[in-house]
């Protein structure tokens, strides 16, 4: 006879949201094998740029600064929006040097869709927010293993993961033609391309202080700073919109694929009707000062006439609403 304990399993949320300062992104101290390593004089002298000694080393903050500089200097990575990447870590297990070094996890399906059909069932991927700021990718490093690579290989690993991100930066992965859609047909050629990107970046005279910490291994950073800390969050789940989620699936219509031509489409000032019926007037298209993402500025033509901002890629999306594919916003004054 099955025993009823009276406890019910909680349902995973569709949205994971953290909020400063009351509910910040969770930080953890990463464990290492060598806790009491004594640094040589050269190690101490060279490590000056890793930050103030005797203060915990914030691994994720340092990676974020490096990502922003890569996006600024490297033409093939201009599409990278560092603030939309949630940099995290996972605690490595065992002493093996080989294995997972890093991974990128997309927070959207193909072409930026939030929902996809699989065997007739709609699945919704969990969304990650810090306040009202939404992340499009998780970039996770396995520590200490990643930091115990040599300097060159750390950079190759970093570019390897960044290159996986879609050129449209819509939360999806970069896809290649053919059978091997994520790494191309030749792993060797892919790896050599990442070596080229690494050397190209270092040849553009970036500030050495941005990556000095990559010249140290985990034990050196731990010995100098006392601890290495990092953001640790759960991997996103794909949630079937059935049962208790069925109503949410109807309220949050599936986003259809957004093509590159559609992404480049102009949003002209004028009146537009939302697929739920509201009428709005587009004021213009602005650019986010931190992420460089194009944003549509529009005003409601009802109620108090509130002013709104929405990413252009979302403004141009088509949605599946009540069984029909329709634009999220439709021009009505032309």
Steps between C-alpha positions, in 0.01 A plus 500: 500500500642839397548731793381858474739724690298814430798665329460620143783554258529865404471580133805654331438865412498625142704801614796507739550852630761641733488854640769721647554548791244272668532193277834528313639240265633217720875500557697199621857433602654256254695216661847404389745222577794712621382736772832586664728550204780754564564725201851561372623861486450513121142377533419769757661773293330397175158456663470869590232561236265227624356746751556585866673219688321339794161582344297222333557483126172554310550274200177592320552877529845468345371285213221754434751783464706291260193412290405867465851581374498213251168622359642851472825403322421195285296562181366144485364533854339843477161335538587379850306689767695424816229624742254246352734210588465356849850381589492213748710212627450140596705315760727248333517146636813292512857590408487423128633776276293381206125537476258790496680835503209730417162496331255751359130437563252683275190645666301496177414243236572535128492861379428631848172319563388450862278204418546206266286203414633152565285201410195721515579643846604866542813546714598829666860566602556666837588869489768661720474858629693731729232753586349592162820412312466173308790273412514318167787261570663318790878473470617245755859412592604182676729600786772435595551310169466800268755706696747210505542509121794688353452866406450441127249221550290715733461758225421233241231359731351847552480575126370150433196568720444856376501382139210266578274802561278593205624790283159661557549458877140389544561240771546215250821322396696560180401234249706372208385319189520126489501225757734667749297814550673628816871428431517479118621183326858527632573528872869570420416793271256635760767485772757668275253781432467556875878517531497768228235702685699479824820623340316770310353638822832498683658674199259793534683628811231446765569604858707213650328553834178364348643151457793485743296261716498249213877466537442351846358161587227441756739426786692825441183709503373318806828544688520870418137592563399249762203381292368490143130585479256464211131521415337156510146456363300195384495405134181609322220250457276443200150497647213330315199732488254237612302442818543796736706683236240470223331831585838674508571365154184664371586828672858502367467426128772315320753721327560396140840501330649841425706503181806718443312702235225564753759610757626763255153630424443869577247598766364834376320749727123467485208311645514127574249259648612233748372149433288525817328813367677796657586798278845660524702772329866430426717801581822358357780247542767561765815312597570367849808678637645190667407211269472693168175312437241681287187591697162618372353794693120521484206659679163349589206675334265410781481547876770731633706472181800335663837497322649155436827349375534154347797331326461535124540125448198442726298779340542336157421145612202303381308303761267204496179630657177302518633261240598765243838655414485879527746789545550614858446857371329587170528840326151649466541853358641417155 
